[in-house]
Amino acid sequence: MKRHWGALSVAAALFAGVPAAASPDGQATVIRRTSYGIPHIKAADYRGLGLGAGYAFAEDNACALADIAVTLAGERSRWHGPGATTLSGDNNLVSDLYHQRVNQSRVIERLLAAPNGPSRQARDLMRGYADGYNRHLAGTGGSTDVTCRGAQWVRPLTEIDMWRRVYQVATFEGGESAPGNLVTAQPPGSPVPPATPVARPGDVGSNAIGLGKAATAGRTGMVLGNPHFLWQDDFRFYQQHLTIPGELNVSGAGMAGAPFVLIGHNDRMAWSHTTSDAEVTTLSKLALVPGDPTSYVVDGQAHRMTSEQVTVAARQPDGSVRPVTRTLYRTPEGPLYELPGPGEWTDSTAYVFRDANADNLRLVDQWLAIARSGNVQDVHASLKRHQGLPWVNTVAADSTGAAYYADIQVVPHVTDELRARCAAGPQIGRLVLDGSRSSCGWGSDPDAVVPGRLGPGRLPSLVRHDHVSNMNNSPWLANPAQPLTGYPSIVGDVGTERSPRTRLGLDMIADRLDGSDGLGAPGFTLPALQASMLGNRNLTAEQGRVAIVAVCQANPTLTASDGSPVDVRAACAALAAWDGTGETGERSRGAYFWRVYGNNGMRGPDMWLVPFDVADPARTPRDINAGSPRLKQAFADTVKAFAAAGVPVDLPLDTVQQYAGIPIHGCNGAEGCFNVINGPYGRVPVSQAPDIRHGSSFVMAAELTRSGPRMRSILIHGQSVNKASPHHTDQARLYARKQWVTGLFTETEIARDPRLAVRVLR
C-alpha cells in the first residue's frame, strides 16, 4: 500500500532529517506533494529533476511503467503469453515483433549517438528518471502496488528504456498506430495472414483555445487545454511541477513515463496541443519484379528488399518459453506494410511504410524549450529551431496578451505538385505515392531541421490578440477572421466543412465575446473559461432536438427500414424531457438515445436544412432537417434497436458513462460536444458499458496575469492507475461535481497547502 502523509506544518515538517522548506543543494532533490497527489519536484540540475520525477511517478504508477517497459522491450509474450491483448488492441505477439524489430535496428542508440542528438540536459533528465524509478523499487522491495508486487517482469529501468518511451510517443501516429500491418506484411503464399485492422477509439484528439488581450476581461493571455486522450495505463497524462531554480519552472501534465511537461504553463506563458490534421506517414506503392515478390523496380532498375529475422520469446500454455521467429522485409525507405483487401502484398504490388517521426528524439529538447519560453515569440522560435513536435498543433498565449497557433511539426515533404504527379491508388487510409519513380520520394526544404520534411516556412502559424483555436480540423479556421491558407494539402484542407465539435468551439468563443452565453459581461475571465469548458453543450441537439420532437409528436408511429410500424412515443417523450446537453442525472434521460440515433441516421447530404457555405464556415451547416424521410426512418430503427437490446429509451447517461462507478458528464465529439467523453459509441445500444476508455483527460484553464499565472485543472482519471490509491478516483469525483484543482505555482502557494508532504532524495 502506498504511504501517504497528512497535513504537515511547513515549519515542523522533516523528512530524512532535512527541513521541508530546504532548497536543493548538491545532489538533493525535493519532492513536495500537495492536494490530489500532485508532485512539485525541485532540483539543482536536470539529473536531479529526473530523479525526483521518476521517483514520484513510481510512487503512483510503478506497475504501469514496468508494464510499459515490458511492452517496449518486446517481452509481453514472454511474461503474459502471445495471445493476450494489449491496451491498444493488438495481441502480445504482434506488439512484441514490432517493438523487437525497432530495438534490434538500434535506431534509438544511433539517434542518441548522433552529433545532432539529444542535448546533455535531455540525456541527464532521462537518466535521472530511470534512477528515480529504480530508487523507488529498491526502497520498497519491488512495488507498492499489489497488482505487480513480486512479479518477475518488474525490473530496474535503464536510460534506453526511457528513450524507447520517448520514441513510442514520437511514433504514436506512425508505426505505433499500425504494428499489425507492419509485422504481418508477407510475400504472397505466406502462412501469416494479413493483419486484422485494429481501430483506435474515435476522437483521440483535443481542443485548445488561446485567448489574447482583446478577448479577455483582464487584457492578458489565457489558454484552455483540453486533450481527449487515453485513460488507460499506457498513454495516460500525469500532472507534475518541475523546477530548477533560474533554469526551468513549469507546471502541467506529461505523458506517463515522461519527465517533461507536454501541456502546461510557466510564469509568463501557457500552451496546449491538439492532434494535427497533417499526415505524418505515407505509403510507397512498389512495382514488383515478375516472379520475385521480394524484388521491386525503381526507375527501371531492380532492387531486392532487405529481409530481417525478428525473434521473440513466447510463453506456452504449459509454462515453457519458446522462441517465435518471423522474417520481415524492408527497403531503404521503410518497412513493408500490408492491409487486408486493397492493400495486400500481391505478386505485382507491395507497399512501404514511411513515418516522418521515425528518427525523432528531438521532442524532449523541444518540450523543454517550450517550457522555458517567456512568450509566444519564444515558442515560435523554438518550434522552428527544433522542429521536434510529433503529430500535434500548438496553441499558446502569454502575459502580454498575445495568442498563438502553429502547426510547425514533423510533416513529410510532399508538395501539392508532387502529390498531383505521384499519388497512386488505392484509397487505404494513408497517402499512397508511386514508389516506382525516385522522383516521387519526399523532397526537402533548406530550413527543415531534418531532410525530407517540410520546413517551418511552409507550415502555418498565426499570432492574434483576440483568439486562436483548434479542435482537430485543419489550420484553416484557427481564427475565422484570418483564415490560414497556402500550406500544402498534406498539412490539411481549406474551404471544407468543419466538424460539429469545431463549430461548437468557435460558437462558444463567439458567444463569450458578445456576452450571449449568460456567463456575464463580454470577455473571458478564468471562471467563464471554466464554465464554458464544462457547459456540456451538444451542437446537434441544439440544432435539431426541438424539430425532431415536433416531428415525432406529430407522428407517434413511424415506419422502420424493414417496413414495420414503430410506436415512437416513449422515445419522443424522452427527447422532449432531455435538456439537450451532456449532463448526468435525471435530466440526462434521452441523451443516450440521441447518441445512438445520431449514429443510425444523422449523416448524409439531406441532414441539414442550411448546407455548408464556405462564406460562413463557422455557422454552417445548421438546422437538422427533421422532416427528412431518412431521418424519420432512422428514428424508428433506433427505437427498434433499443427494444431489441432490452434497453430503455430513456436510459440515463449515468448508466453507460462511468469511471470506477462514478457518473461522468460530457458526450461524444461526433454529436457536436466540446467536452468529449467517449462513452459507448455505436449503432447498437447497451445497458451497461465498461469504464470510459478516453476523452477529456487533463483539463487546464490558465490565465497569465502580470503578477503571475492563475491556473485551474482537472486530471479526470487521477494521478494513479492503482485502484487502492486515493488518487485513482479523487479527481473523477471532483470532475463529477464540476469542481477544479487550484494550481499551486509559487513557493508560498505550495507551502500553504494543507496536504503538503515532503520527501528529500540525495
N, C-alpha and C positions, 0 to 999 in steps of 0.2 A: 504494500500500500504506500502510495506517495506520501511523503511527510509534508505537512502544511503548518504554517505558523500563523498565529492570530495577530491581533493588533499589537504593535510594539511602539514604545516611545523611542523617538529617534535619539534622544539624549542617552537613553539607557541601553538601547539595543546593542548587543555584542554577538558576534559570531566568530568562532575560531580565535577569540581574543582580540579581534580588530573592531574598532568603533564602526557603527553602521554608516556614519557620515564620512568615513575616511575616503580620500581620493586615491586612485590607483598610484602606486609608486613601484618602480622596478617591474616585477612580474605580477603584481597584484591586479586582479580583475574583480570588480564588484558587480554582483547580480542583485538588483533590488526589485522585488516583486510587489506590485500594487494590486488593487482590486481586480477581480476576474483573472488573476494569474498572469497579468501582463508583465514580462521581464524588461527591466531597464538595465542594459549592460554598459558598464563604463570601464574603459581600459586605457592604458598608455600607448598602445600601438595596435596594429591590425592583428597580430598573432594573438594578443590578449583578448581582443574583441571577439575573434572567432572562438577562442576558448570559452568565453562566457556564453556566447550564443549557442554553441554546441552543447554545453552542459545544461543550459536552461531548456533547450528543446528536448534533450534526452529525459529530463525530469518529467516532461509531459507526454512524450511520444517515442520512448526508446524502442518499443516494439515496431512502431510504424517505420522508423528509419532503418532498423535492422531488416525489415521486410523489403524496403526499397533497395537496400544493398544486395540482398539475395537476388532480386529481380535483375538488377543491373550487372551482377556477376554472372548471369545466365545459369543460376542454380536452383530455380524453382522446382524443376522436375526432380532434382536430386533429393530435395527435402520434402516435397509435397506431392510428388507423383506427376507424370506427364499430362494427365488428363484433367486435372483441376483447372479452374478458370481464374484468370487474373481479374483485377478490378476493371481493367479496360475492356474485358470481354474475350480476349484471346486465351487459348489454352496454354498451359505452362510450357509445353514443348515448343510451340511457336514463339513464345516470348523468349525462351532460352536460346533458341537458334538465332534469333535476331540479335540479341544482346551479345552472345558469344562471338558472333561474326564481327560486330563492332569492336569488341575487345581484342580479338586476335588480329585485327587490322592495325592496331596500335595507333589509331588516328588521334586519340586523346594525348598519348605520350608525345607524338610528333608535334602536335599543336602547342603543347606545353614547352617543348624544347626549341621551338622556332624563335628566331631573333625578334619577331614582332608578336610573340606570345603574350600571355597574361603578365601583368605587372608584378613586381615584387610584393606590393601591398595585397593584390588579389591572391597570390600564392600563399602569403602569410595568413590571410584570412581563412582560406580553405584548410590549410594545415592546422590552424588553431581550432577550427570547428571539429575536425576529426579528433584532436586531442581532448577537447571538452566532452565530446560524446564518450570517448574511452575513459576519461576520468570518472564520469558518472557510473559507467558499467563497473569499473574497478572498485568503486566505493560502495556499490550496492550488491555486488556478487552476481551481476548479470543484468537485471532489470527490476524496477519496482512494479511493473505491470505484470500481473499474474498470467496474462494471455500468452506471454512468451518466456516467462521466467524459467531458466534451466534448459531452454531449447538449444540444441546444438547449432542451429543456424544463426544464433545471436553471437556475434563476434566483434572484436575491435575493428574499427574502420581505419582506412588509410586516406591519404590525400587523393589518391586516384579514385577511390570510392566517391569522394566528394565531387571531383571533376566529372565523373560519369553522370552524376546527378545534374550538374550544370549542362552537360551535353544532352541529356534527356530533355531538359527544359527547352534548350535551343531547337531541338528537332521535334518538338511536340506536334507541330503541324506538318512535319516531314516524315522521316522514317518511322517515328514513334506512332504515327497515325495509320501506318499500313504494314505492320510486321508480317502479317499473314500473307499479304500479296508479295512480299519480298522473299520469304523463306520457302514458299511453295511454288515459286516460279521454276518450272522444269521443262526440258525439251519434250516434244510430243512422244507419247508412249511410256512416259514415266509412270510408275505406280503411285506417285504422290499426287493426289487430286489438287486442283487449284483451290485457293483459299476461299472459305465461305466468308462473304463480306461481314465484317463486324461494324455495326453502326454505332458511332458515338452518340450519346444523348444530344438531341437538338438544343439549340440556343446556348451552347457553351460559348458565351461571348461576354459582353459587358456594355454598360452605359457609362459615360463620363461627360461631365459638364464643367467647363471653365468659364468663370464669370469675371469680367473686368469692372472698372470703377463706374462705368456708365450704367451698369446693371445692378449694382449693389447699393444698399442704403448707406453703408459706411464708406463708400467711394474707395474701396480697396478690392483685392482679388479674393475669389472663393473658388473652391473645387469640390465637386461631388464625384466620388469614385464609387462605382457600383459594379464590380466584376461579377459575372454569373459563372462561377467556376465550381469545380467538383467538391463535394462534401465528404469524399472518401479519403482513405489514408494516403494515396499516392500523390495527389495534386491538390491537397488542401492548403489554404493560407494559414499563416501563423503570425501573430502580432508581436512586435518587438520594437524596442527603442535602443539605438546603438550610438554610443558616444565615445569619441577620442577627443579630449579637450584640445581646442584650437585647430582640429583637423576635420572632424565629422560629428554631426549631431542630427540624427534623422530618426523619425518615428513613423511607423506604419506597419505594413504586412509584407512578408516574404513568402515564398513557396516553402513548404515543408522540406527540411533538409538543405536550406539555402541561407547562409549568414549575411544576407543583404536585403534591403527593403525594395520591393518592386512597386508598391503603391504607397505613397505617404507624403510627409512634409518635413521641412526643416524650419528654421526660424523666419524665413522670408519667402518661401516658395512651396507650393504643393502640386502634386501631379497624380495622374492615374493613367491607365492604359485600357484599351479595348482591342479585341481581336480584329485584326485588319481584314479588309475585303481583298487585299492583294493575294495573288497566287504565289506561293513561295516554293513550289515544286513544278516541274514539267516532266513529261514523258517524251522519249525519243522513239519513234517507230522505226524499227530496223527491217531492212530488206535482207532476208537470209539467203545464203548460198544454196542453190538447189541440191538436195540430197545431204546437206550438212546443216542441221538446225542450230549448231553452236558456232557457226561462222556467219559473218554478215558483210555487207558491201557498203563502202562509203566512197563516193566519187569514183566508182568503178573498180575500186581495189578491195580485195577480200581481206578480212581480218578475223582472227579467232578470238572468241570470248576467253576470258580467264576463268578457270574452274578453281573453286575453293572447297576444301574439306572442312566442314564445321562439325565438331563433336561435342555433345553434352552428355552428362550423366543423368540417368533417369531411374527413379526408384520403381521397382516392380511390385506387383501385389504380394509376392512372398517376402518382401522386405529387402531383397538384394538390389544392388545398384549396378546397372549395366550401361555401357556407352551406346549412344544413338548418333550415327554419323549421316550427314546429308551433304551431297555435292551441290554447291550453289555457284551461280555464274554472275559475272560482271564484265563490263567494258571500262575503258578509262573514264567514261562519263559517270558511271554508277552501276548499281546492281540491277539485275533483271527483275521485272515486275510483271505480275500476271493477275488478271481479273477474270473470273468465270464469264463465259459468253463472249462478248465482243473484244475483250482484252486478253484473250488466251494466247499462249505461245503455240503457234502452228508451224507447219513445215515451211511456210513462206514469211511469217511475220513474228516478231517479238518486240517487247517494249523495255526500255531502260528508264530507270527512275533517277531523277536528279533533284537533290534537295539543296536549296541555296544556303541553308544553315549547316550543312554537313561539315563545315570547317570553322564553325563559330563558337569559340570560347571567349569572345570579346565581351559577352554580355555582363560578366562580373564587373569589369572595369567600366562598362557603360553605365550600369546602375549605380556604381559608386560615384561616377562623375555627375550623374543627375542629382544624387543625394547631396553633393557638395555645391550645387548650383545656387547662386544667390538670387537669380531672376530668370525670366523666360528666355532672355537672350543667351544666358549661360547654358540653359538646357539645349537650345538650338545648336549652339556651338559644339556641345558635347556629342549630340547625335551625328553631326557632320564629321567630327573627329574620329569617333569610334565606329560608327555605323554598326553597332552591335546588338540593337534590339531585334529579337526574332518575332515575326508574325504579329506585331502589335502597333496600333496607333498610340500617340501620346497627346494627352490634354493636360494643360498646366495653367497656373495663374500665380501672380506674385504680389507682394505688398505695395508695389507701385500702381497696381490696378490694371496690369496687362494680362490678357488671356491669350493662350497659345494652343494651336493644334498642329500636329505634323504626322505624316506617315513616312517618316525617314527611318527606314529599317532595312532588312536584307531581302532584296527582291531580284529575281533573275533578270538579266539584261535582255529583255525581249521587247523590242520596239514594235510599234504598230506595223511598220513596214515589214519587219521580219515575220511578224505574226501572219500578215496577209500573204506573204510569199511562201511561208513554210508550214503553216498549220495543216495538220493531217487528221483524218478521222481515225477511229470512231469517237463519239462523244462518250467518254467513260469517266467523267468526273474530274479530270485534270487536263490541262492544256497539253495537247499532243503535237509535237513538232516532227518534221521529216528528218529521220536520222540517217538517211542515205546520202545526204549532202552536207559536207562540212560547213558550207555557208549558212546552214540552218542552226548552228550551235549558238550558244549565248554570246553576245557581244560584250563590250566593256566601255566604261567612261573613265576619263582621266582623273575625275575627282572621286571615283569609287575606292573605298578602302581595300576591297578585295576584287581582283579582276573577275569579270563575268557577272557582276551585279550592277544594277542601276546606280549611278552616282547620286548623291544628295541633291545636286542641281536639277535633276529630273523629277524629284519626288516632292509632293505637295506639302506646303506649310502655310500658316496664317497666324498673324497677330492682330487681335482686336481689343477694343476697350469696352465692348458690350458683352458678347458671349461667343463661345465655340462649343461644339459638342460632337460626339459620335456615339451611335448606337448600333455599330457593326455594319452599317451600309458603307458605301464608298465615300471618299473625301468630299464629294461634290457639294453637299449641303452642310459642311461644318459650320457655316453661318449662311442662311438663305439670302442675306443681303449682299453677300460677296461670294458667290459660288466659285468653287475651285475647279478649274479645267486645265487642259493642256498636258496632263500626265498620261503616260502610256496606259492602254486598256488593261494590261496585266495588273496594274495597281487598283483598278476599279472602273466602273462605268460612269457615265454622265448623262443626265437628262432622262432618267428612268424612274419608275415608281419606287418610292421608299417603303420600307416595311411599316406595318402598323405601329410597332414599338418606336421606330424613329419618328413617325408623325406625332405620336403621343408625346415624346420627349420634347420636340420642338413646340408643341402646343402648350405644354407645362411651362416652358420658358416664356412664351409669349403672354400667357395668362398672368404670370407673376409680374412681368414688366408693366402690364397695364392695370394690375390690381384686380382683375376679374375673377381670380380664383378664390376669393373670400378669405385670404390669409393676411389682410391688412393693406396698408398703403403700398403703392407700386414700388418695386425694387426688392432684391433679395436680402434677407437677413439670415443669420445662421438658423434660427428656429423655422423660418419659412422654407429654407432649403431642406431641412429635415422633414418637415411636414409634406412637402412636395414629393420627396422620395418615398415616403410610406403612405401616400394617399391612396394607393392601390386602385387607381383608375384603370378602366378597361375600355379601350377605344372602340372595339367592335360593338360592345354593349351600348356605349354612348351613341354610336351611330345607327343602331338598329333594334335594340331591345323593345322599345316602345312600339315601333312599327310592327315587329314580329308579333308582339302580344295582341295588337289590334287585329291582325290577320287571323290568328288562331282563335281569338274570342268571337270573331265573325264567322269562323269556320270550325266548329267544335269537332268535326270529323274531317280528316284529310286522307288522301289516298297515298299509300306507300308504293314503292317502286315495283312491288310484285302485284299491284292492282288491288290489294286488300284495303278496306276502310279501317281507319285507326281513330279511336277516341283520344283526342289530344287535350282534353280539358284540364287534367291534372297537371300536365307539363306547362300548359299555358298559365295556370294559376301560380305555379312555382316561379315562372319568369316574371309574372306581374308583381309578385311579392318581393322578389330579389331587388336589391338596391343597385345592381349593375357594377359592383366592384369586386375586388379580390379579398374582401374582409372575411373573417371567420365568424362563427356564432350563428344564431338563428337567422340573421339577415343574409347568410350565405346560401340559403336554400334556393336552388335554381342556378347557382354559379357553375356547378359541375355539369349540369345538363347543357348549359350554354357552351361549355368547352367541347363536349362530345358532339353536340350539334354542329359546331364550327368545323370540327374535323370531318364530319359527314357531308357538309354541304356548302360552307362559306368560302367557296373558291370559284374561280371562273369569271369570264367577262361580264356575265349578267348579274354579278353580285352587287354592283354599286349603281345607284341612280345617277350620280355625278362621276364620270370617269376621270382617270388621271389626266391632268393638264400640266404640261411642262412649264407653263407660265405661272402656275400656282401649286408647286410640288409639295409644299408643306401641309396643304389642306385638301389635297385630292389624292386618290378618290375618296368619296364620302357618301353617306346616306345609303344604308343597306336597302336593296330592292326587295322588300318583304313580300311583294306580290308576285315574285318570280315563281312560275310553276315548279322549277327545280328546287328552290328553297322550301316551298311547301312540301314537296315530296320528301326532301331530306328531313324535314321536321317530323313527318310521320315515321320515316325509317328510324330516326333516333328514338322516338317513343317505343317502337317495337324492340329496338336493341336493348333498352333498359328493361322492358318486360321479360325478354328472353334471358337476360342475365340475372333477373330477380333483384334488380337494384331500383330503389325508389327514385322517381324523377326529381324529388325534392331533397335528395341526399345532401346533408350539409357538407360544405367544403372541408370542415374539420375532420371528417371521417376518412377522407382519402389523401389528405395533405398534412402529414405529421412528421416529426422528428423525435424519436425516443418518446413517443406518446404525446408530444406537445403539438397542438394545432398550430400550423404555420400559415400566416396570411400571405397574400400575393397570388399571382396567376401566371399563366404561360405567355411567353412573348408573342406567339402567333395570334393570340387573342387581341393583341394590342396593349399588353401590360408592360409598364416600365419596371416595376418591382417584380422581376421574373423569379418565380418559384416553380420549378418543373415537377409538379406532382404528376399523377397519371395522365398520360397524353396519348390518346388513341381513339379509334372509332368504336371500340367496344367498351362499354362501361364496366367498372369494377366496384365492388362494395368495400374492398379494403385494398390498400396499396403498401408496398414496402416503404421504408424511410426515404425521404427525399434524397435523391442522389446528387443533384446540383441545382444551382440557381444563385440568387443574390447571396454572397458569401461574406466578404469583408466590405462593409459599407462605411464610407468615410465622408464626412462633411467638414471641410476645413475653411477657416477664414484667416487671411493673412493680414492682421492689423499692424499698424505701425509700432505698436508696443509688444508685438509678438503673436504667435499663432494661437488660435482657438480651434479646437478640433473635437468632434463628436464621432463615435464609431460604434459599430456592432459587428463582431465576428460571429455570425449567427450560429455556426456549427461548433463554436467553442474552441479553446486552445488545445484540448486533448482528445485523442481518439479513445483513450482509456475510459471505459464506461464507469469505472469505480472512481474516477476523478471528479471533484466538484466542478471542474472547468470543462466538463464534457457537455453539459446542457445549460450551464448558468446563463450564457448569453442568448440561447434559444428562448429561454423563459423571459428574458429581458425583451427580446425582439417581439415575442408574442404580446407583450404589454405596450409595445411601441415606445420603449424607453431606450436610451443610449448611454454609452460609457463616455464620461468626460475625459478627454485626452489630458494626460499629465506630462508636461514637457520640461518645465523649469525645475531646478533643484528644490525650490520652495514648494512647488506643487507636489512633487514626488514625496518630499519629507512629510507633508501634511496628510498623506493618505492613511486612513485608519487601519488598513490591512497591510501596511508596509512590513515586509520581511526581507532580511538581508543575508546574503551569503558572500563570502570573500574567498576567491581562489588565488593561490600563489604558485 
